[in-house]
Every structure is written in structure tokens, then in C-alpha cells.
Amino acid sequence: MNYNKVLQFIRISATYSFILMLLEQVREFFETLGEMALRTCQVVKIIIKNVLKRELRIPLVIEQCSRFAVDSLPITLTIVGMVSVIISMQVAPEMVKQGGEKFVGALMGIVTTRELGAIMSGFAIISMIGSAYASEVATMRVTEQIDALKVLKVNPIEYLFVPRVIAGFIMMPVIVVVASTFGLICGGVAAYLSAHVSRLNYISSLWQGLFVKDIMVSLGKSACFGAAIAIISCTCGYLAYGGAKGVGLSTTKAVVWSFVAICIIDYIFATLFFF
């Protein structure tokens, strides 16, 4: 048997190409995961050092806070409001048929506060702000602007990562509070229009079904969402290479990783506090 011909045949087969592609994806997955963990440690270390020495770049943080919250607020409110309306239009009539009119507000409060407000806001932020962060940092990487920062003795992690991570950690809970409130209002209007649930029943039921624990868990979860989106987006952009194609790939990777990270963080919080 000619082993060289057999080996050559294996190398040109589709199965061999698929296995190579799979191994490459696995290797890239663990490399990206390691880079994210490394950047997270670096960011936390720099934040602690700058806070203790009072050297935090406040103007950069304020600028990123404005981008993170104000610029993304319209699309966030639109998504959360529409999803709340859709859920309320489907749930309220069925609950009224079963005699559960007094529990519509409680149900919407639990759903919106625990999950809907934070998750939908996170998805909106990823689509608008996370992708922008990744493309900006990736463009700086492929055009050698990050190398120029290093030549000027400016730490790119401190200059690019830290303000964005702080902005995400601080502003994401604010966005979730505003979006959840807007979603509850939209849900109440939809319940009234679709099932004639009175405002008094909706509001009283909402107060009975809404607990401080739900609000605090949602705020903590959303803060983790904001920090994770910023770190992942900046890390994927920081690892970009290959010109315009690399910028596009890094942006796509940042969006995918951020979606996965939000789902994992949400599962962890749900297991810790509601299981």
C-alpha cells in the first residue's frame, strides 16, 4: 500500500478540511477567551490604581458615558417598548379570560424587571455601541494608531479600554431603569387596549408583584452586562489584523461574543438569586 497516496487523498478530502477548520475555530476560541481574561485583569488593575491615585481620565469617561447612554437610548426604548407591547397584547387577554385580570401588572413587572429590560437593553447596546467600540479599536489597530500610542508612551489599555468599561458599568443600570420603566408603561397601555385592564388594577398589581430584590438583581446584572460588552468589544477590536476585512471580522466577533456573554451572565444571576 502506498501510504503517501493515502495521505494525499486524506488531505484533499472534505472531512480533513472540516476537521482542520474545527480545530482552528477551537484554537481561536480559547485564544480570544484568554485575551479577554487578560484584558479584564489589566483593566481592573488600572482602574484600582487610577482611583487610588486620583488619576482617572474623567473627561474620557464622561464622553463615553454620553455615547453609551444618551446616543443609544432611543433604539433601546424602542426595542424594550415594542417587546413589552407584544408580550402584554398576547398575555393580558388570556389572563382576563381565566379571571386573572388583577395579576397582569404583576406578571409584566416580573418579566420586565427580571429579564426583559436588561436583556433587550443589552442587545440594543451590543448592536449600536458594542459594534462601534469594536470597529473603532480595530481601525486603530490596522492603521497602526495603537502602535503610535505606545511610541508616545500612552498605555492603550488605559486610554481605550478603561473609559469605555467604566462607562458601561455605570450607565448600563441607568439605561435598564429607564427602559424597564418605559416598558412597563407600554405594557400597561397595551393591556388596556387589548383586554381593557384598568389602570388601577394594573398599577396595584404591579406594586404587589414587584420586589426590591428583583430591582437590585437587575441593576447588578445590567452593570455586569455593560462592563462585559465594553471589554469584549474592545478586546476583539484590539486583536484585529488584515485591513478592512479584519475590521469587519473583529466587529462580527465582538457582537457574537457579547450576545453569548450576556446569556451566560444572565444564567449565572438567575441561578444564584432565583433558583
N, C-alpha and C positions, 0 to 999 in steps of 0.2 A: 504493500500500500504506500502510495506517495503522500507522505504527511504534509509536504509543502503545498500540494494542490488542495488537500483537505483544509488546511489552514487558510489558504487564499479564498477558498469557497466560503468558509465561515465568515471571513472578514467582509465579504461583499454582500452577505445576507442581510435581510431586513431585521432579523432578530438580533444580530450582533450590533447593528446600528442603534436599535432601540435600547439595548442594554447599556451601550456607551452613553446615549443621551440621558438615560435614567440615572446612571452613576454621576454624570456631570451635574444634573439637577440636584442630586443629593449633596454633592460636594459644595455646590454654590449655596444651597440652603444652610448648611452648617457654617460656612464661612460668613454669610450675611448675619446669621444669628450671633456668631461670636463677635462680629464687628459691632452689632447693636449693643450687646452686653458691655463691650469695652467702652463705647461712646457714652453709655449711660453712667458707668463708673466715673469717667472723666468729667462729665457734666456735673454730676453730684459733687465731686471733689472741688471743682472750680466754683460752683455756687456757694458751698460752705466757706471756702477760703475768701471769696469776694464779700460775702455778707459779714464775716468776722472782721475783715479789714476795711469794710465800707468802701469797696472799690467797684461796686456793681454799676454796670453801664445803664443807668436809669433812662436816658433818652432813647436808647435802642429798645429797651423793654417796653416803654410806653408806645413806641412806634409799632412794635409787633402786637401789642395788646389791641391797638386800634385796628390793625389788619385782621386779627384773629376774631374779634368780637363784632365790631361795627360793620366791617365790609361783608362779613358772612351772615349777618343777622337776617336780611330779607329772605335769602334762599332757605335758611334754617326754619324760619317761621312758616314759610310756605309749605315745606315738606311736613313738618310736625302738625300744622293745622289741617292739611288735607288728609293725612293719615288718621288723625283724630276724628274728622268728619266721617270718613269711610267706616271706621270701626263703630262709631256711635249710630250711624244710619243702619247698620246691619244688626247691632246688638239690641238697641233700645226697643224696636218693635217686637222682637221676640220675647224680651223680658216683660213687656207690658202685657202680651198675650198670656204669659204664665203668672201674671199678678205680681211681678217683681218691679213695678214702676219705681218704688222707693229705693231700689238698690242700683239704679242706673248710674247715679253720680258716684257711688262708692266704687263700682266696677271701673269706671273711667278714671277715677282718681288713682286706684291701684295700678292699673295698666299704664297710665301716662307717667306717673311719678316713678314707678319702679323701673320700667323698661322703655316705653315709647319715647319719652322726652330725651333721655340720654342717648339711646341707640340711634334714633333718627337724626338728632343733632350731630352725633359723631360721624355718621355717614355724610351729612351735608358738609361738615368741616373737612373731612378727608377729600371730598370731591373738589372743593374750592380752595382751601388753604393748604392742605397736605400736598396736593399735586403741585401747587405753586411753590411751596418750600423746596420740594424735590427738584423741580426744574431749575429754580434759581441756583441752588447749590451745585447741581450738575453742570449747569452752564459755566459757573465759575471754575469748576474743576477742569473741564475740557478746554477752556480758554486760558488756563494756567493763571487765573487770578488768585486762586488759593496758594499757589506756589509764590506768587508775588507777596501775599500777606506774610508768608513765612520769611521771605527775604527781608521784609520790613520789621521783622521780629514781632509780628502780631499773631497770637495764638488763634488759628481758625476755629477751633472748638469753642473758645471763649467768645469770639466775635460773631460766629454764625449760629452755633447751637444754643448757647446759654440764653440769649434773649428770647428766642423762639420757644424754648422749653418752658421758661418761666411764664411767658405769655399764655401758652397753652394750659399750664397748670392753674393759673389764676383765673383766666377768662372763661374757660370751658364750663365751670359750675355756674357762672353768671348767665351764659348763653342757655344752659339747660333750664335754669329757673324761669327765664323769660319765655323760652319755647314751651315749657310744660304748662305755664300759666295760660299762654295763648292757646295751646292745645285743649286744655280743659274748658276754656270759654267756647272754642269752636265745637267741642263735643256737646256742650250744653245746648247750643243753638241748633245743632243737627238733631239732638234728641227731641227738642221741642217741635221742630219742623216735621220730623219723620214719624214720631209716636206721640206727640202732644204731651210730653213730660213737662210738667210745670217747673218754673224756675225755682220755686220754693222747695219742691221735692228734690230737685237736682242738687241744689246748694246744700241743703241739710244732709242729704245722703253723702255728699262729697266730704263734708266735715266729719261725719261719723266714720267714713271708711279711710280717711287719710290720717296717718300717724307720723309722729316726729321721726321715728326710726326709718320710715320709708324715705323721708326727705334727706336725712343725714347720709344714708347709704347712697342715695342718688348723687348727692354732692361729692362724696368721696370717690365714687365710681367715675363720675364725669371729670374730676381732676386728674385721675389716672389716665382716662381717655385722652385728654388734651396733651399731657406730657408724652404719652406713648406715640401719638400722631406726630408730634414735633420731632421726637428723637428718630423715629423710623424714617420719616420723610427726609430729614437732613442726612441721616446715615446713608440711605440709598442714593441720594444725590452726591454725597461725598465720595462714594465708591464708583461713580460713573467714569466711563472711558469710551473712546471711539467716536468723538464728534457728535453730530446731531442725532445719529442713531442711538448712541449711548445715552443721551439726554432723554430720549423717548422711552427707552427701556428702563432706565432708572425711575422715571416718573410712574410708569406702569407698575413696576415692582413695589414702589412706595405705597401706591393705592392698595394693591393686593395685600401686602403685609399689614397695612393699617387696619383693613377690614378684618383680617384674621385675628390681629391683636385685640381689637375691640370685642370680638366674640369670646375670646379666651378670658379676658379680664372680666367681662360680664358674667361668664360662667363661674369664675372664682368668687366673685362677690355674691352671686346667687347661692352658691354652695355654703359660703361662710355665714351668711346672715338670714337666709330664708329656707334652708334645707332642714 
